[in-house]
Amino acid sequence: QVQLVESGGGLVQAGGSLRLSCTASGLTFSRYNMGWFRQAPGKEREFVARIRWSGDSTDYADSVKGRFTIARDNAKNTVYLQMNSLKPEDTAIYYCAASLFFTTDWPYWGQGTQVTVSS
């Protein structure tokens, strides 16, 4: 079955950086668009970034544009989220997701990784 496993979360001070990874199995990774989402305590899950299957198109939430970068390595079945200039409001559980379509429909999800940014 499809499995998405996130890693790389942790505790970091404001202004610091983290790189999240999400490794996929059970699907043909190079055919799937990949996305990152996050959910802060008491808030709805929100879109962070997405990358097309080919890697040639990306999209970001306004709140992270210029600070976060999504990238993928199809040879390693892995998508990354480089997060720089982190702010306390970036604190959330971060999830990766996979979809055959570059849309809002994401059928496959990982279990999430916690990112905590201290002020």
Phi, psi and omega in degrees: 000168182286132175228134174238123184238116179270152175206168175103356178289172180165194180256130181217152177281155176305138183092349181276186184228154172215152171237120176268147175235151175220116181254131185253149172215160179082009176213164177276093191305319186293350178264351188256137167284144184237145180224158171241138179227166177214155177222116177271158180304129177076007181238163176286154173293139183229153178290140177245306183198158175213157180221137180290159183306325183278346183084000187263006178214132179227163182210142184226151169291148181302327185292342182242355184301132180088347180245326182251148177226127175261141179210164180218154174232101184293335178290336181253005182053040188227139172243145184239155170227106176274123184242116179244164179049049184294147181239157177305328180287354173277354179299125183182171166272129182255131182240142168258157183215157182228143178207147174286344184244142181272065187223200178271002182263111183237099186281338184244135184225149171273181184272347176097155175223138185277132172240124179236125180247118181267149182269000000 
